[in-house]
Amino acid sequence: MDHTPIKVMLVEDNADDAMLLRERLAAVHPSQFELAHVERLTEAVQHLREQAALRKAIRSWMDF
């Protein structure tokens, strides 16, 4: 069975709502979810671009 956490991107400008969702996900299974929280859509897009660039760099490094 794969124990890789499910990555969740939460775009929520209310810190209390974000904390509530984080707590609910942790209650389901503490290590099942990896939550990335941003407040704005532009931040989410930037986060996803950075993750893609990081993955690309790792893949190119592993090709050596």
C-alpha positions in Angstrom: 0.0 0.0 0.0 1.3 3.5 -1.0 1.7 5.8 2.0 2.4 8.9 0.0 0.3 11.8 1.4 -2.4 13.3 -0.8 -1.4 16.8 -1.7 -4.2 19.4 -1.2 -4.0 23.0 -2.3 -6.4 25.2 -0.3 -7.1 28.7 -1.5 -8.8 30.4 1.4 -8.6 33.9 2.7 -10.1 33.2 6.1 -7.4 31.8 8.4 -10.0 30.3 10.8 -11.6 28.3 7.9 -8.2 27.1 6.8 -7.4 26.0 10.3 -10.7 24.2 10.6 -10.1 22.3 7.3 -6.5 21.4 8.4 -7.9 20.0 11.7 -10.6 18.0 10.0 -8.1 16.5 7.5 -5.8 15.6 10.4 -8.7 14.0 12.3 -9.3 11.7 9.3 -5.7 10.5 9.3 -2.8 12.6 10.5 -0.3 11.8 7.7 -2.8 11.1 4.9 -2.9 14.7 3.6 -0.3 17.4 2.9 -2.0 20.7 2.9 -0.6 23.8 1.2 -2.6 26.9 2.2 -2.6 30.2 0.3 -4.9 33.1 0.6 -5.2 34.2 -3.1 -5.4 32.4 -6.4 -2.3 34.2 -7.7 -0.4 32.7 -4.7 -1.7 29.3 -5.6 -0.6 29.6 -9.3 2.9 30.8 -8.1 3.2 27.9 -5.7 2.2 25.4 -8.4 4.8 26.9 -10.8 7.5 26.7 -8.2 6.6 23.0 -7.5 6.7 22.3 -11.2 10.1 24.0 -11.6 11.5 22.1 -8.6 10.3 18.8 -10.0 11.9 19.6 -13.4 15.2 20.5 -11.8 15.2 17.3 -9.8 14.5 15.2 -12.9 17.2 16.9 -14.9 19.7 16.4 -12.0 18.8 12.7 -11.7 19.6 12.3 -15.4 23.3 12.9 -14.8 
